[in-house]
Amino acid sequence: MKIRKKEYGECNMIGKRVEMLRKRKGVKQKDFISQMQSMGCDINPTSYSKLEGQFRIATDKEIYVIAHLLDVDINLLFENEDK
């Protein structure tokens, strides 16, 4: 598993949590991106990596699809990781 090279940005609230939940499920980033694309999200690996790194804004559609694929309530994506 790759280790993050950069610190997290501040462009969205969910990226760090999404990364943690995805890794917890044992899903590779490229596989997760493919699943998102199959649900109608026009996202590429660079864009998704920036979303997880909190270097770009996450759209409402992306948040909805991510929550669905991770099988979590959308609100969980916005919770502080310390909870």
C-alpha positions as CSV (number, residue, x, y, z in Angstrom):
1,M,0.0,0.0,0.0
2,K,1.4,3.4,-1.0
3,I,2.0,6.0,1.7
4,R,0.7,9.5,1.1
5,K,3.6,11.7,-0.1
6,K,1.8,15.1,0.6
7,E,-0.1,16.4,3.5
8,Y,-3.8,16.8,3.0
9,G,-5.2,20.0,1.5
10,E,-8.2,21.9,2.5
11,C,-10.5,21.9,-0.6
12,N,-13.0,19.4,0.8
13,M,-14.1,17.8,4.0
14,I,-14.4,14.2,3.0
15,G,-11.2,13.2,1.2
16,K,-9.2,11.9,4.1
17,R,-12.2,9.9,5.4
18,V,-13.0,8.5,2.0
19,E,-9.4,7.3,1.7
20,M,-9.5,5.7,5.1
21,L,-12.8,3.9,4.4
22,R,-11.8,2.7,1.0
23,K,-8.5,1.3,2.3
24,R,-10.4,-0.3,5.3
25,K,-12.5,-2.2,2.7
26,G,-9.4,-3.3,0.9
27,V,-10.3,-1.7,-2.4
28,K,-7.6,-0.4,-4.6
29,Q,-7.9,3.2,-5.9
30,K,-8.0,2.2,-9.5
31,D,-10.8,-0.3,-8.8
32,F,-12.8,2.3,-6.9
33,I,-12.4,4.7,-9.7
34,S,-13.7,2.1,-12.1
35,Q,-16.7,1.5,-9.9
36,M,-17.4,5.2,-9.7
37,Q,-17.2,5.5,-13.5
38,S,-19.6,2.6,-13.9
39,M,-22.1,4.6,-11.8
40,G,-21.9,7.6,-14.1
41,C,-19.1,9.6,-12.5
42,D,-16.8,11.1,-15.1
43,I,-13.7,10.9,-13.0
44,N,-10.1,10.1,-13.8
45,P,-7.3,8.8,-11.5
46,T,-5.6,12.2,-11.1
47,S,-8.9,13.9,-10.2
48,Y,-9.8,11.2,-7.8
49,S,-6.4,11.3,-6.1
50,K,-6.8,15.1,-5.7
51,L,-10.3,14.4,-4.1
52,E,-8.8,12.0,-1.6
53,G,-5.9,14.4,-1.0
54,Q,-8.4,17.2,-0.4
55,F,-6.8,19.3,-3.2
56,R,-10.1,19.7,-5.1
57,I,-13.8,20.1,-4.4
58,A,-15.9,16.9,-4.3
59,T,-19.2,17.2,-6.3
60,D,-22.5,16.2,-4.8
61,K,-22.8,13.4,-7.3
62,E,-19.3,12.1,-6.4
63,I,-20.2,12.2,-2.7
64,Y,-23.4,10.3,-3.3
65,V,-21.7,7.6,-5.4
66,I,-18.8,7.3,-2.9
67,A,-21.1,6.8,0.0
68,H,-23.1,4.2,-2.0
69,L,-20.0,2.3,-3.0
70,L,-18.6,2.3,0.5
71,D,-22.0,1.3,1.8
72,V,-22.1,4.1,4.4
73,D,-24.4,7.0,5.3
74,I,-23.3,10.2,3.6
75,N,-23.0,11.9,6.9
76,L,-20.3,9.5,7.9
77,L,-18.0,10.9,5.2
78,F,-18.2,14.3,7.0
79,E,-17.4,13.1,10.5
80,N,-14.2,14.0,12.1
81,E,-11.8,11.1,12.0
82,D,-11.1,11.3,15.7
83,K,-14.7,10.2,16.5
